[in-house]
Amino acid sequence: AVTEPLGSLSHLQSITTAWGWFSRWPDHMSGDPTLATAAKGENIMDSVIPKIAAAIKTIREDETMEKIQQDYFRQSESLFNP
């Protein structure tokens, strides 16, 4: 039995998903939206877009996730169809 994280996807650690966001912010927002301005939005986008592009590149180049998924489905199948 595994008692510590395997770290198989540690190379994807900077990538978050909507599930993680929702678990922290179930109202789908953080902070006071009345303080937003177009300039603040542009600054955020200028900061975020390169990170999203890098995340997409990392995901496209990844060869580990599919292998983990295949192992998972193979093991799951053997549980229900011995």
C-alpha positions in Angstrom: 0.0 0.0 0.0 1.2 3.5 -0.8 1.5 5.7 2.3 3.2 8.7 0.7 2.3 10.6 -2.5 4.1 9.0 -5.5 4.8 12.3 -7.1 4.0 10.8 -10.5 2.5 14.1 -11.6 4.8 16.5 -9.7 5.8 18.0 -13.1 2.2 19.3 -13.3 2.1 20.8 -9.8 1.7 24.4 -11.0 -1.4 23.5 -13.0 -4.7 23.8 -11.1 -8.2 22.8 -12.2 -11.7 24.2 -11.7 -12.3 21.6 -9.0 -9.5 23.0 -6.9 -10.9 26.5 -7.4 -14.4 25.4 -6.6 -13.3 23.7 -3.4 -11.8 27.0 -2.2 -14.3 29.4 -3.7 -17.8 27.8 -4.1 -19.3 31.1 -5.1 -17.0 31.2 -8.1 -15.2 34.4 -7.1 -12.6 35.7 -4.7 -12.6 39.1 -3.2 -14.8 42.1 -3.8 -15.7 42.4 -7.5 -16.7 46.0 -7.2 -13.0 47.0 -6.9 -12.3 45.6 -10.4 -11.1 47.9 -13.2 -10.2 47.4 -16.8 -6.6 48.2 -16.1 -6.4 45.6 -13.3 -8.0 43.1 -15.6 -5.4 43.8 -18.3 -2.6 43.5 -15.8 -3.9 40.1 -14.6 -4.3 38.9 -18.2 -0.8 40.0 -19.1 0.4 37.9 -16.1 -1.8 34.9 -16.6 -1.7 34.3 -20.3 2.0 33.3 -20.5 1.4 30.9 -17.6 -1.6 29.3 -19.3 0.4 28.9 -22.5 3.2 27.2 -20.6 0.7 24.9 -18.8 -0.9 23.9 -22.2 2.6 23.2 -23.6 3.5 21.1 -20.5 0.2 19.1 -20.8 0.7 18.5 -24.5 4.2 17.2 -24.0 3.3 15.0 -21.1 3.6 11.3 -21.6 3.0 10.2 -18.0 -0.7 11.0 -17.4 -2.0 8.7 -20.1 0.1 5.8 -18.7 -1.3 6.4 -15.3 -4.8 6.6 -16.6 -4.3 3.3 -18.5 -3.0 1.6 -15.4 -6.0 2.9 -13.4 -8.6 1.7 -15.9 -6.8 -1.7 -16.3 -6.8 -2.2 -12.5 -10.4 -1.0 -12.2 -11.5 -3.4 -14.9 -9.9 -6.3 -13.1 -11.8 -5.5 -9.9 -15.2 -5.7 -11.6 -14.4 -8.4 -14.2 -12.1 -10.9 -12.5 
